[in-house]
Structure formats: C-alpha cells, structure tokens
Amino acid sequence: MTTISWSFVEVAARLLEGDDREAVLGDLLETGEIGLRGLFDVFGLAVRRQLALWKDWRPWLASCGMALPGSLLLMGFSLSVSQTYQRLIHPTIFKATGLTVGPGFTLLLCNVFLLIAWSWTGGFVMGSISRRTVRVSAVLSFLPCMFCLARFRVESLSRFCLLLFLLPAIWGVCRGLQIAQIKLRSALILAAGITLLTIPTWMSKGSWIPNWALSWPAWYLVAMAWKGEALKERERWRTN
Amino acid sequence: MLGEFEYLMITAAAGLGDQAYGAAIREEIERTTGRKCSIGALYTTIERLEKKGLLTTWMGEATAERGGRAKRMVRVTPKGVKAAKDFYDVVIRVSRGASWVANRTGSTS
C-alpha cells in the first residue's frame, strides 16, 4: 500500500520542476509523509506554482491572446486552403494536361505558405513567451479544435482538413521552447513575408482583424529580436 | 513589511542556522506554532522571500534517509535579518498596553 501511494506521489511530483521535485520528495521521505497527505502536499505546491505564474502578463498573452483565438482562426484558414485546393487542383486537370494547373494556383501557393508561416510564428510565440504555462496554452488551443472537429459537416472534405495548421504550429512551439528568440534578420524576413502574403486579402472587408490577429506574433518576434540586439550592442559598448 | 508566516519562516531558518532546509524549517514551524504547515505554503514562501532578497537557497547534500535526494538549504540574508527585526519591533511596540502583555509582565498600568 505504502509503495503504491508513494508511486502516486512520485507521479504527481512530475508536475514540479527539477529542484523542487528533488527537495519535496526528499522532505516527504524524511518526514515519512508518503501517503495521502504527501500527495495533497505535492498537488498543493504544483497548483500554487502554476497560479503564481499567472500573475505575469505573458501567460495570458500566450493563452488568451494567441492559443485560443489563433487555433480558431487557423482552423478556418486551414479549411479555406483545403477548399481552394479542392476547387483548383481537380484530378481531371492533371489527367488532361499533365502539369497545367488552374489560374488560382499562385494564390493557393501563397495561402499554403501563409498558413505555415502563421502557424509556425504563432506556435513559436506561444512556446517562447511563457514556457512554464505552455501546457495550459496547448489545452486552450486544443479545445476549439475538438469542438470544431465534432461539429464538422462538409461532406466533400475530411474533418482533418481543419488541422492543417497543427504540424507547423507544433514545430513552432518546439522551437520556441528551445530558443527564446530568433535573429533579427530572420524575424524581419518572416514578418515582411507574412505581411506581403496578406496583401491580396486587404481589399476584402473584415479580413484585417483575422489578418492582424495572426500576423502580430511575427512582428512581436521582430520587436523581441530588435530588443535583444539592442541589449547586446549596449553590453558590447559597456565592455569596450 | 513581512507577513506573519514570512516572519515565522525567517525566524525558524535563522534559528536552525546551517541546518536550515525545507523539512527542518517545516518541522520547527509546526512544533513552535502547533499548526500544520503545508509544503506548498513553505516552498512558495521560500521562493517569494528569495525574490525579495531576504533568503538565499541552494541545493545541498543528498542523504540516505531522503532516498538519495538533495535538500534545499536556506540561509537568511542580512536584509532578511533586518526585515525580521523590524517586524519584531513593530509587534513589540503595537503590543504595549495590550491586556495579555500586561498580565504577562505583571504590570497594572
């Protein structure tokens, strides 16, 4: 029984970070609290640690400013790209003319690039802005996905068309967790590229809100990279 | 100014000296106050006090009775000593004239 309850405590302690986990598990063993109280203690500390993180603005921006609206908008855009693909790249085109494709192919290509770039930058910002709350942000971005997947009713398309954004977004999150910021030059190219790719949609009314809701992470990366470069420059001046 | 639990923490850590670490501080607080002290309250307060510069912590030695796990050692900084002394002075000042203090000292003022 004791071994079983201690196993639960050890599993719960995975919610804590390295040094915390080490110290807390050691304390519990030393005081012999390896039962239910130990389990409550570990959960209590994990909850307190998580709540303390939310006093800062970054987790709120990552979850409510990026994860939740971002996943909703990117699902809509994934669907739009899938429908464009279905309309333009019909199998009969290839059958009849080999490599000849419809006139909207360039637009489709732009949209695919835009989808990848938006998803990647959104994921990167989500991962880098608040690493310790990334699990909550991930849950918040999955909730709309589950809801939309359950209610998807387009017969000609698979419901997984909604999730085209997922792979580049996960890639972005992973990179964001690994490196806090990208180089200024790369950030500028990315942000400028995204802005250029959104130009065709500027004419249509009401599209500027989703455009900017998905484009701000790219310009945020520029601002962060610029700030990082400025700090490095200042440091260099101070040491010389 | 410190909170009550922060004061208890600093005082317990100062009293334990080189033996001040999570479990020992917790035991000391529970023994002297007669109240349960959760690990959550203990470690979040330690972190808060460390951020304020009133404590320093580091990972110490691992012992067999802890399953080979390290202790989180705690030391009170001079700033922490001053903050605790200020808190104590305030408690002493504000308590002057209180009936329980008068009874304890035997004064009738």
Interface residues (C-beta under 8 A of the other chain):
Chain A: D19 D20 E22 A23 V24 L25 G26 D27 L28 L29 E30 T31 F40 D41 V42 G44 L45 V47 R48 R49 A52
Chain B: Y21 G22 A23 R26 E27 S38 I39 G40 A41 Y43 T44 E47 M59 A62 T63 E65 R66 G67 R69 A70 K71 R72
